[in-house]
Amino acid sequence: MLPILFIIDPPQSLHLKKDSTFALMKEAVKQNHEVYFCLQHDLYIDANQLFCRTHHFDVNIFPNHAKTYETHPVSFFNALFMRKDPPVDQAYLHTTFLLDIAKKSNVKVFNNPSSIRSWNEKISILQFGDLIPKTLVTANSEIVKQFFKDHGDIILKPLDGMGGKNIFRVSEFEKNLNVILEIMTNHGHQMIMAQQYIPEIKLGDKRIVIIEGKPFPYALARIPMEGETRGNLASGGQGVAQALSKRDEEIAMIVGKKLLSEGLHFVGIDVIGDFLTEINVTSPTGIVELFEQTKQNPAELIINALH
Protein backbone atom coordinates (compact mmCIF):
# COMPACT_ATOMS: atom_id res chain seq x y z
CA MET A 1 0.00 0.00 0.00
CA LEU A 2 1.49 3.30 -1.14
CA PRO A 3 0.48 6.74 0.20
CA ILE A 4 -0.41 8.96 -2.77
CA LEU A 5 -1.20 12.68 -2.73
CA PHE A 6 -3.39 14.46 -5.29
CA ILE A 7 -3.28 18.26 -5.56
CA ILE A 8 -6.69 19.14 -6.95
CA ASP A 9 -9.14 21.94 -7.64
CA PRO A 10 -11.76 22.57 -4.93
CA PRO A 11 -13.67 19.26 -4.63
CA GLN A 12 -17.09 20.85 -5.00
CA SER A 13 -16.05 22.28 -8.39
CA LEU A 14 -15.35 18.85 -9.91
CA HIS A 15 -17.87 17.17 -12.21
CA LEU A 16 -17.43 13.71 -10.77
CA LYS A 17 -19.11 11.71 -13.55
CA LYS A 18 -16.54 12.90 -16.09
CA ASP A 19 -13.63 14.04 -13.93
CA SER A 20 -10.29 12.38 -14.71
CA THR A 21 -8.78 13.25 -11.33
CA PHE A 22 -11.65 11.57 -9.48
CA ALA A 23 -11.22 8.52 -11.73
CA LEU A 24 -7.51 8.34 -10.87
CA MET A 25 -8.20 8.66 -7.14
CA LYS A 26 -10.80 5.88 -7.28
CA GLU A 27 -8.44 3.63 -9.24
CA ALA A 28 -5.67 4.22 -6.71
CA VAL A 29 -8.02 3.13 -3.92
CA LYS A 30 -9.07 0.11 -5.98
CA GLN A 31 -5.40 -0.87 -6.16
CA ASN A 32 -5.22 -0.63 -2.36
CA HIS A 33 -3.25 2.60 -2.15
CA GLU A 34 -3.81 5.13 0.61
CA VAL A 35 -5.07 8.28 -1.10
CA TYR A 36 -4.93 11.85 0.19
CA PHE A 37 -5.83 15.15 -1.45
CA CYS A 38 -5.23 18.84 -0.91
CA LEU A 39 -5.42 22.21 -2.64
CA GLN A 40 -2.28 23.95 -3.82
CA HIS A 41 -2.39 26.52 -1.00
CA ASP A 42 -2.20 23.64 1.51
CA LEU A 43 1.49 23.20 0.70
CA TYR A 44 3.97 25.07 2.91
CA ILE A 45 7.64 25.11 3.85
CA ASP A 46 8.80 25.19 7.46
CA ALA A 47 12.41 24.77 8.60
CA ASN A 48 13.35 24.12 4.97
CA GLN A 49 11.00 21.13 4.76
CA LEU A 50 7.92 20.83 2.55
CA PHE A 51 4.68 19.96 4.32
CA CYS A 52 1.07 19.58 3.25
CA ARG A 53 -2.25 19.82 5.06
CA THR A 54 -4.24 16.95 3.58
CA HIS A 55 -7.59 15.20 3.71
CA HIS A 56 -7.95 11.46 3.48
CA PHE A 57 -9.90 10.47 0.35
CA ASP A 58 -13.09 8.51 0.99
CA VAL A 59 -14.88 7.65 -2.25
CA ASN A 60 -18.18 7.22 -0.37
CA ILE A 61 -18.40 10.82 0.81
CA PHE A 62 -16.24 12.77 -1.67
CA PRO A 63 -16.47 15.67 -2.54
CA ASN A 64 -17.33 16.14 1.13
CA HIS A 65 -14.66 15.36 3.69
CA ALA A 66 -13.77 15.74 7.32
CA LYS A 67 -13.13 19.32 8.44
CA THR A 68 -9.89 18.41 10.17
CA TYR A 69 -6.57 18.20 8.38
CA GLU A 70 -3.81 15.66 8.55
CA THR A 71 -0.42 17.30 8.21
CA HIS A 72 2.38 15.31 6.59
CA PRO A 73 5.82 16.08 5.22
CA VAL A 74 5.54 15.59 1.48
CA SER A 75 8.34 13.03 1.76
CA PHE A 76 5.72 10.81 3.49
CA PHE A 77 4.12 10.16 0.08
CA ASN A 78 5.39 7.70 -2.47
CA ALA A 79 3.83 9.61 -5.36
CA LEU A 80 2.17 12.96 -6.00
CA PHE A 81 -0.21 13.98 -8.78
CA MET A 82 -0.40 17.67 -9.67
CA ARG A 83 -3.98 17.84 -10.97
CA LYS A 84 -4.76 21.53 -10.58
CA ASP A 85 -6.32 22.78 -13.81
CA PRO A 86 -4.75 25.69 -15.74
CA PRO A 87 -4.30 28.59 -16.11
CA VAL A 88 -0.62 28.32 -15.28
CA ASP A 89 -0.66 31.57 -13.31
CA GLN A 90 1.69 32.82 -10.59
CA ALA A 91 0.08 30.63 -7.92
CA TYR A 92 0.45 27.58 -10.15
CA LEU A 93 4.08 28.38 -10.92
CA HIS A 94 4.86 28.87 -7.23
CA THR A 95 3.38 25.44 -6.55
CA THR A 96 5.64 23.85 -9.16
CA PHE A 97 8.68 25.41 -7.46
CA LEU A 98 7.60 23.81 -4.18
CA LEU A 99 7.11 20.49 -5.94
CA ASP A 100 10.73 20.61 -7.10
CA ILE A 101 11.53 20.03 -3.42
CA ALA A 102 9.21 17.01 -3.38
CA LYS A 103 11.19 15.51 -6.26
CA LYS A 104 14.40 15.90 -4.25
CA SER A 105 12.72 13.83 -1.51
CA ASN A 106 12.38 10.96 -4.01
CA VAL A 107 8.63 11.46 -4.39
CA LYS A 108 7.47 10.46 -7.88
CA VAL A 109 5.75 13.61 -9.16
CA PHE A 110 3.26 13.36 -12.04
CA ASN A 111 4.29 15.42 -13.94
CA ASN A 112 7.83 16.72 -13.46
CA PRO A 113 7.24 20.27 -12.14
CA SER A 114 10.17 21.85 -13.99
CA SER A 115 8.95 20.27 -17.24
CA ILE A 116 5.43 21.61 -16.66
CA ARG A 117 7.03 25.05 -16.53
CA SER A 118 9.10 24.40 -19.65
CA TRP A 119 6.40 22.80 -21.82
CA ASN A 120 3.82 25.48 -22.46
CA GLU A 121 0.82 23.59 -23.79
CA LYS A 122 0.61 25.70 -26.93
CA ILE A 123 4.19 26.79 -27.68
CA SER A 124 5.78 23.40 -27.00
CA ILE A 125 4.40 21.95 -30.25
CA LEU A 126 7.03 24.06 -32.03
CA GLN A 127 9.61 21.49 -30.92
CA PHE A 128 7.96 19.14 -33.43
CA GLY A 129 7.99 21.31 -36.53
CA ASP A 130 7.39 18.42 -38.95
CA LEU A 131 4.18 17.40 -37.14
CA ILE A 132 2.31 20.70 -36.86
CA PRO A 133 0.26 22.97 -39.15
CA LYS A 134 1.53 26.39 -40.23
CA THR A 135 1.91 28.19 -36.91
CA LEU A 136 2.73 31.72 -35.77
CA VAL A 137 3.40 33.11 -32.28
CA THR A 138 3.46 36.88 -31.89
CA ALA A 139 2.00 39.88 -30.09
CA ASN A 140 2.14 41.99 -33.26
CA SER A 141 -1.23 42.43 -34.98
CA GLU A 142 0.31 43.33 -38.35
CA ILE A 143 2.25 40.07 -38.43
CA VAL A 144 -0.96 38.16 -37.68
CA LYS A 145 -2.76 40.02 -40.46
CA GLN A 146 -0.05 39.02 -42.94
CA PHE A 147 -0.32 35.41 -41.75
CA PHE A 148 -4.07 35.67 -42.38
CA LYS A 149 -3.49 37.02 -45.90
CA ASP A 150 -1.08 34.18 -46.62
CA HIS A 151 -3.36 31.39 -45.39
CA GLY A 152 -6.89 32.78 -45.69
CA ASP A 153 -8.46 30.73 -42.91
CA ILE A 154 -6.81 30.65 -39.49
CA ILE A 155 -7.37 29.90 -35.81
CA LEU A 156 -6.34 32.35 -33.08
CA LYS A 157 -5.79 31.13 -29.53
CA PRO A 158 -4.31 32.47 -26.28
CA LEU A 159 -1.17 30.78 -24.97
CA ASP A 160 -2.57 30.09 -21.51
CA GLY A 161 -6.15 28.97 -22.19
CA MET A 162 -7.94 25.65 -21.82
CA GLY A 163 -11.26 24.09 -22.74
CA GLY A 164 -11.59 26.04 -25.98
CA LYS A 165 -11.91 29.41 -24.24
CA ASN A 166 -11.21 32.54 -26.30
CA ILE A 167 -10.41 30.64 -29.49
CA PHE A 168 -11.43 32.36 -32.72
CA ARG A 169 -11.65 31.19 -36.31
CA VAL A 170 -10.87 33.98 -38.77
CA SER A 171 -11.93 33.40 -42.37
CA GLU A 172 -12.37 35.68 -45.41
CA PHE A 173 -15.71 36.91 -44.08
CA GLU A 174 -14.32 38.12 -40.72
CA LYS A 175 -14.84 41.88 -40.34
CA ASN A 176 -13.80 42.15 -36.69
CA LEU A 177 -10.18 41.03 -36.94
CA ASN A 178 -8.79 44.34 -35.69
CA VAL A 179 -10.93 44.25 -32.56
CA ILE A 180 -10.21 40.56 -31.94
CA LEU A 181 -6.47 41.20 -32.16
CA GLU A 182 -6.63 44.28 -29.94
CA ILE A 183 -8.35 42.25 -27.22
CA MET A 184 -6.33 39.05 -27.58
CA THR A 185 -2.91 40.76 -27.73
CA ASN A 186 -3.83 43.47 -25.20
CA HIS A 187 -2.90 46.07 -27.81
CA GLY A 188 0.33 44.34 -28.74
CA HIS A 189 1.55 43.39 -25.26
CA GLN A 190 0.49 39.74 -25.08
CA MET A 191 1.56 36.93 -27.39
CA ILE A 192 -1.00 34.71 -29.07
CA MET A 193 -0.84 31.74 -31.42
CA ALA A 194 -2.21 31.66 -34.96
CA GLN A 195 -2.54 28.40 -36.84
CA GLN A 196 -3.71 27.48 -40.30
CA TYR A 197 -7.29 26.16 -40.10
CA ILE A 198 -7.49 22.37 -40.48
CA PRO A 199 -10.80 21.35 -42.15
CA GLU A 200 -10.61 17.88 -40.57
CA ILE A 201 -11.71 19.47 -37.28
CA LYS A 202 -15.22 18.54 -38.49
CA LEU A 203 -14.22 14.90 -37.92
CA GLY A 204 -12.97 15.65 -34.43
CA ASP A 205 -10.18 17.17 -32.37
CA LYS A 206 -8.52 13.93 -31.24
CA ARG A 207 -7.26 13.73 -27.65
CA ILE A 208 -4.60 11.03 -27.44
CA VAL A 209 -3.57 9.99 -23.94
CA ILE A 210 0.10 9.08 -23.54
CA ILE A 211 1.19 7.08 -20.48
CA GLU A 212 4.88 6.48 -19.82
CA GLY A 213 5.69 7.49 -23.38
CA LYS A 214 3.20 5.15 -25.06
CA PRO A 215 -0.22 6.08 -26.46
CA PHE A 216 -3.46 4.57 -25.25
CA PRO A 217 -4.83 2.60 -28.26
CA TYR A 218 -7.91 4.82 -28.64
CA ALA A 219 -8.28 8.56 -29.12
CA LEU A 220 -11.22 10.60 -27.90
CA ALA A 221 -12.37 12.48 -31.01
CA ARG A 222 -14.14 15.62 -29.79
CA ILE A 223 -16.55 16.49 -32.58
CA PRO A 224 -17.77 20.11 -32.72
CA MET A 225 -21.43 21.03 -32.48
CA GLU A 226 -23.12 22.24 -35.65
CA GLY A 227 -21.81 25.72 -36.46
CA GLU A 228 -18.83 25.41 -34.09
CA THR A 229 -15.11 25.20 -34.89
CA ARG A 230 -14.09 24.05 -31.39
CA GLY A 231 -14.34 20.39 -30.49
CA ASN A 232 -13.53 20.78 -26.79
CA LEU A 233 -16.01 18.99 -24.53
CA ALA A 234 -16.20 22.15 -22.42
CA SER A 235 -17.42 23.95 -25.56
CA GLY A 236 -20.16 21.42 -26.27
CA GLY A 237 -18.21 18.96 -28.40
CA GLN A 238 -19.21 15.29 -28.46
CA GLY A 239 -16.52 12.81 -27.41
CA VAL A 240 -16.30 9.65 -29.54
CA ALA A 241 -13.64 6.99 -28.93
CA GLN A 242 -11.77 5.95 -32.09
CA ALA A 243 -8.92 3.51 -32.68
CA LEU A 244 -5.68 5.35 -33.39
CA SER A 245 -4.79 5.74 -37.05
CA LYS A 246 -1.29 4.98 -38.29
CA ARG A 247 -0.56 8.72 -38.36
CA ASP A 248 -1.95 9.17 -34.82
CA GLU A 249 0.40 6.45 -33.58
CA GLU A 250 3.35 7.97 -35.42
CA ILE A 251 2.78 11.39 -33.87
CA ALA A 252 2.13 9.96 -30.40
CA MET A 253 5.25 7.79 -30.38
CA ILE A 254 7.52 10.66 -31.48
CA VAL A 255 6.06 13.09 -28.96
CA GLY A 256 5.69 10.51 -26.18
CA LYS A 257 9.33 9.43 -26.32
CA LYS A 258 10.50 13.02 -25.95
CA LEU A 259 8.04 13.86 -23.18
CA LEU A 260 8.94 10.80 -21.11
CA SER A 261 12.61 11.82 -21.26
CA GLU A 262 11.48 15.11 -19.68
CA GLY A 263 9.66 13.37 -16.81
CA LEU A 264 6.21 13.92 -18.30
CA HIS A 265 4.58 10.58 -17.50
CA PHE A 266 0.91 11.31 -18.21
CA VAL A 267 0.06 13.73 -21.00
CA GLY A 268 -2.64 14.35 -23.56
CA ILE A 269 -1.82 15.48 -27.08
CA ASP A 270 -4.36 16.97 -29.46
CA VAL A 271 -4.33 15.93 -33.11
CA ILE A 272 -6.54 17.34 -35.87
CA GLY A 273 -6.35 15.49 -39.16
CA ASP A 274 -2.66 14.65 -39.56
CA PHE A 275 -1.34 17.49 -37.39
CA LEU A 276 -0.28 17.92 -33.76
CA THR A 277 -1.97 21.04 -32.36
CA GLU A 278 -1.43 20.99 -28.56
CA ILE A 279 0.44 19.13 -25.82
CA ASN A 280 -1.37 18.99 -22.48
CA VAL A 281 1.02 18.40 -19.56
CA THR A 282 -0.78 20.05 -16.65
CA SER A 283 -4.02 18.14 -16.05
CA PRO A 284 -4.94 15.92 -19.03
CA THR A 285 -8.55 14.75 -19.24
CA GLY A 286 -10.69 12.39 -21.30
CA ILE A 287 -9.89 9.11 -19.56
CA VAL A 288 -13.42 8.62 -18.20
CA GLU A 289 -15.00 8.82 -21.65
CA LEU A 290 -12.38 6.48 -23.07
CA PHE A 291 -13.06 3.89 -20.37
CA GLU A 292 -16.83 4.15 -20.79
CA GLN A 293 -16.65 3.61 -24.55
CA THR A 294 -13.80 1.10 -24.90
CA LYS A 295 -13.95 -0.79 -21.56
CA GLN A 296 -10.17 -0.32 -21.40
CA ASN A 297 -9.14 1.79 -18.44
CA PRO A 298 -6.43 4.45 -18.85
CA ALA A 299 -6.58 5.19 -15.11
CA GLU A 300 -5.47 1.65 -14.35
CA LEU A 301 -2.43 2.05 -16.61
CA ILE A 302 -1.55 5.38 -15.01
CA ILE A 303 -1.72 4.08 -11.45
CA ASN A 304 0.16 0.94 -12.51
CA ALA A 305 3.01 3.26 -13.57
CA LEU A 306 3.63 4.07 -9.90
CA HIS A 307 5.12 0.63 -9.25
Wavefront OBJ file of the C-alpha trace (Angstrom):
o trace
v 0.000 0.000 0.000
v 1.493 3.302 -1.144
v 0.479 6.737 0.200
v -0.409 8.959 -2.772
v -1.199 12.678 -2.732
v -3.386 14.464 -5.287
v -3.278 18.260 -5.560
v -6.686 19.144 -6.954
v -9.140 21.937 -7.637
v -11.763 22.569 -4.925
v -13.668 19.255 -4.630
v -17.090 20.853 -4.995
v -16.050 22.279 -8.387
v -15.350 18.850 -9.910
v -17.873 17.166 -12.214
v -17.427 13.707 -10.769
v -19.106 11.709 -13.549
v -16.536 12.900 -16.090
v -13.625 14.038 -13.933
v -10.291 12.378 -14.715
v -8.778 13.246 -11.330
v -11.648 11.573 -9.479
v -11.219 8.522 -11.734
v -7.514 8.344 -10.874
v -8.201 8.660 -7.141
v -10.799 5.878 -7.283
v -8.443 3.631 -9.240
v -5.668 4.216 -6.707
v -8.020 3.131 -3.916
v -9.066 0.111 -5.980
v -5.396 -0.866 -6.164
v -5.219 -0.627 -2.362
v -3.254 2.596 -2.148
v -3.813 5.130 0.606
v -5.067 8.278 -1.097
v -4.932 11.851 0.195
v -5.835 15.147 -1.448
v -5.232 18.840 -0.912
v -5.422 22.214 -2.642
v -2.285 23.953 -3.822
v -2.395 26.515 -1.005
v -2.200 23.643 1.510
v 1.488 23.200 0.695
v 3.967 25.067 2.906
v 7.635 25.105 3.851
v 8.799 25.185 7.459
v 12.410 24.770 8.597
v 13.353 24.121 4.968
v 10.999 21.127 4.756
v 7.920 20.835 2.549
v 4.675 19.963 4.316
v 1.070 19.585 3.249
v -2.252 19.819 5.063
v -4.241 16.950 3.582
v -7.591 15.203 3.713
v -7.952 11.457 3.477
v -9.895 10.473 0.349
v -13.089 8.514 0.985
v -14.882 7.648 -2.248
v -18.181 7.215 -0.373
v -18.397 10.818 0.810
v -16.240 12.766 -1.674
v -16.471 15.673 -2.536
v -17.328 16.143 1.126
v -14.659 15.363 3.686
v -13.766 15.740 7.325
v -13.128 19.316 8.437
v -9.894 18.412 10.166
v -6.572 18.199 8.380
v -3.805 15.656 8.555
v -0.415 17.295 8.213
v 2.383 15.314 6.588
v 5.820 16.083 5.221
v 5.537 15.590 1.478
v 8.337 13.031 1.763
v 5.725 10.813 3.491
v 4.115 10.164 0.083
v 5.385 7.702 -2.473
v 3.826 9.612 -5.359
v 2.167 12.958 -5.997
v -0.205 13.981 -8.783
v -0.401 17.669 -9.667
v -3.981 17.839 -10.970
v -4.764 21.529 -10.583
v -6.315 22.785 -13.813
v -4.746 25.686 -15.744
v -4.296 28.585 -16.111
v -0.615 28.322 -15.281
v -0.657 31.569 -13.307
v 1.693 32.825 -10.595
v 0.084 30.629 -7.922
v 0.448 27.581 -10.149
v 4.077 28.383 -10.922
v 4.861 28.873 -7.233
v 3.382 25.436 -6.554
v 5.644 23.846 -9.159
v 8.675 25.408 -7.460
v 7.602 23.811 -4.180
v 7.112 20.486 -5.936
v 10.731 20.613 -7.099
v 11.526 20.033 -3.425
v 9.211 17.006 -3.380
v 11.194 15.508 -6.260
v 14.402 15.903 -4.251
v 12.716 13.833 -1.513
v 12.379 10.958 -4.014
v 8.625 11.460 -4.389
v 7.468 10.459 -7.879
v 5.749 13.608 -9.160
v 3.255 13.361 -12.040
v 4.289 15.420 -13.937
v 7.829 16.720 -13.463
v 7.241 20.272 -12.139
v 10.169 21.846 -13.987
v 8.945 20.272 -17.239
v 5.434 21.613 -16.655
v 7.026 25.054 -16.530
v 9.104 24.399 -19.654
v 6.405 22.800 -21.816
v 3.819 25.480 -22.461
v 0.818 23.593 -23.789
v 0.611 25.702 -26.930
v 4.189 26.788 -27.682
v 5.782 23.396 -26.997
v 4.404 21.954 -30.253
v 7.032 24.056 -32.033
v 9.609 21.486 -30.918
v 7.964 19.138 -33.429
v 7.991 21.314 -36.526
v 7.386 18.423 -38.946
v 4.181 17.399 -37.140
v 2.310 20.704 -36.859
v 0.256 22.967 -39.148
v 1.535 26.387 -40.230
v 1.910 28.191 -36.906
v 2.730 31.722 -35.770
v 3.400 33.109 -32.284
v 3.455 36.877 -31.889
v 1.999 39.884 -30.093
v 2.140 41.986 -33.257
v -1.228 42.429 -34.980
v 0.308 43.335 -38.346
v 2.253 40.072 -38.429
v -0.964 38.156 -37.675
v -2.761 40.021 -40.462
v -0.045 39.021 -42.938
v -0.323 35.407 -41.751
v -4.074 35.675 -42.381
v -3.494 37.016 -45.904
v -1.078 34.177 -46.617
v -3.357 31.389 -45.394
v -6.890 32.784 -45.691
v -8.462 30.735 -42.914
v -6.813 30.653 -39.490
v -7.374 29.901 -35.812
v -6.337 32.347 -33.082
v -5.794 31.133 -29.531
v -4.305 32.473 -26.280
v -1.172 30.777 -24.974
v -2.571 30.087 -21.514
v -6.151 28.974 -22.188
v -7.942 25.655 -21.816
v -11.264 24.089 -22.737
v -11.587 26.036 -25.979
v -11.914 29.409 -24.238
v -11.212 32.541 -26.295
v -10.406 30.641 -29.491
v -11.432 32.358 -32.722
v -11.652 31.187 -36.310
v -10.867 33.977 -38.767
v -11.934 33.401 -42.368
v -12.369 35.676 -45.406
v -15.707 36.912 -44.080
v -14.318 38.121 -40.724
v -14.836 41.878 -40.342
v -13.800 42.149 -36.687
v -10.180 41.034 -36.941
v -8.785 44.338 -35.688
v -10.934 44.252 -32.558
v -10.211 40.562 -31.939
v -6.470 41.200 -32.160
v -6.630 44.277 -29.940
v -8.346 42.251 -27.215
v -6.325 39.046 -27.577
v -2.910 40.760 -27.728
v -3.831 43.474 -25.199
v -2.901 46.071 -27.809
v 0.334 44.343 -28.741
v 1.551 43.392 -25.262
v 0.489 39.741 -25.084
v 1.563 36.933 -27.391
v -0.997 34.706 -29.067
v -0.845 31.744 -31.420
v -2.209 31.664 -34.956
v -2.544 28.395 -36.843
v -3.714 27.479 -40.296
v -7.287 26.161 -40.096
v -7.490 22.373 -40.479
v -10.802 21.352 -42.149
v -10.608 17.881 -40.567
v -11.711 19.474 -37.281
v -15.217 18.542 -38.487
v -14.216 14.904 -37.920
v -12.971 15.647 -34.426
v -10.178 17.171 -32.374
v -8.517 13.926 -31.241
v -7.259 13.730 -27.655
v -4.595 11.029 -27.436
v -3.572 9.990 -23.937
v 0.101 9.080 -23.541
v 1.190 7.085 -20.482
v 4.880 6.484 -19.822
v 5.692 7.492 -23.380
v 3.202 5.152 -25.064
v -0.224 6.078 -26.465
v -3.463 4.567 -25.250
v -4.828 2.603 -28.256
v -7.907 4.820 -28.639
v -8.275 8.560 -29.124
v -11.218 10.598 -27.896
v -12.367 12.482 -31.007
v -14.139 15.620 -29.793
v -16.551 16.488 -32.581
v -17.767 20.114 -32.722
v -21.425 21.032 -32.481
v -23.118 22.241 -35.647
v -21.812 25.717 -36.465
v -18.834 25.411 -34.090
v -15.114 25.204 -34.891
v -14.090 24.052 -31.389
v -14.339 20.394 -30.488
v -13.529 20.785 -26.785
v -16.006 18.988 -24.529
v -16.204 22.146 -22.415
v -17.420 23.954 -25.556
v -20.158 21.425 -26.273
v -18.208 18.960 -28.396
v -19.207 15.293 -28.456
v -16.516 12.806 -27.408
v -16.302 9.652 -29.541
v -13.637 6.989 -28.934
v -11.767 5.951 -32.087
v -8.921 3.515 -32.676
v -5.680 5.350 -33.393
v -4.793 5.742 -37.045
v -1.288 4.975 -38.285
v -0.564 8.719 -38.355
v -1.950 9.167 -34.819
v 0.403 6.447 -33.578
v 3.352 7.969 -35.423
v 2.778 11.388 -33.870
v 2.125 9.959 -30.403
v 5.251 7.794 -30.385
v 7.515 10.655 -31.481
v 6.060 13.088 -28.961
v 5.686 10.509 -26.182
v 9.332 9.435 -26.317
v 10.502 13.024 -25.950
v 8.043 13.861 -23.177
v 8.943 10.805 -21.112
v 12.609 11.820 -21.261
v 11.480 15.108 -19.677
v 9.661 13.369 -16.810
v 6.208 13.919 -18.297
v 4.585 10.580 -17.495
v 0.908 11.314 -18.210
v 0.059 13.733 -21.001
v -2.638 14.347 -23.560
v -1.825 15.481 -27.078
v -4.356 16.973 -29.464
v -4.325 15.935 -33.108
v -6.536 17.341 -35.871
v -6.347 15.488 -39.157
v -2.660 14.649 -39.561
v -1.341 17.485 -37.388
v -0.276 17.918 -33.762
v -1.970 21.041 -32.362
v -1.425 20.992 -28.563
v 0.444 19.128 -25.821
v -1.368 18.987 -22.477
v 1.018 18.399 -19.565
v -0.781 20.046 -16.654
v -4.022 18.141 -16.053
v -4.936 15.923 -19.034
v -8.548 14.753 -19.243
v -10.693 12.385 -21.304
v -9.885 9.111 -19.561
v -13.417 8.622 -18.199
v -15.004 8.824 -21.646
v -12.380 6.476 -23.074
v -13.062 3.895 -20.368
v -16.832 4.152 -20.792
v -16.655 3.610 -24.552
v -13.798 1.102 -24.904
v -13.952 -0.790 -21.564
v -10.169 -0.321 -21.400
v -9.140 1.794 -18.444
v -6.426 4.453 -18.850
v -6.584 5.190 -15.109
v -5.472 1.647 -14.354
v -2.430 2.047 -16.605
v -1.546 5.384 -15.007
v -1.718 4.078 -11.446
v 0.164 0.944 -12.513
v 3.006 3.265 -13.569
v 3.629 4.067 -9.898
v 5.116 0.629 -9.249
l 1 2 3 4 5 6 7 8 9 10 11 12 13 14 15 16 17 18 19 20 21 22 23 24 25 26 27 28 29 30 31 32 33 34 35 36 37 38 39 40 41 42 43 44 45 46 47 48 49 50 51 52 53 54 55 56 57 58 59 60 61 62 63 64 65 66 67 68 69 70 71 72 73 74 75 76 77 78 79 80 81 82 83 84 85 86 87 88 89 90 91 92 93 94 95 96 97 98 99 100 101 102 103 104 105 106 107 108 109 110 111 112 113 114 115 116 117 118 119 120 121 122 123 124 125 126 127 128 129 130 131 132 133 134 135 136 137 138 139 140 141 142 143 144 145 146 147 148 149 150 151 152 153 154 155 156 157 158 159 160 161 162 163 164 165 166 167 168 169 170 171 172 173 174 175 176 177 178 179 180 181 182 183 184 185 186 187 188 189 190 191 192 193 194 195 196 197 198 199 200 201 202 203 204 205 206 207 208 209 210 211 212 213 214 215 216 217 218 219 220 221 222 223 224 225 226 227 228 229 230 231 232 233 234 235 236 237 238 239 240 241 242 243 244 245 246 247 248 249 250 251 252 253 254 255 256 257 258 259 260 261 262 263 264 265 266 267 268 269 270 271 272 273 274 275 276 277 278 279 280 281 282 283 284 285 286 287 288 289 290 291 292 293 294 295 296 297 298 299 300 301 302 303 304 305 306 307
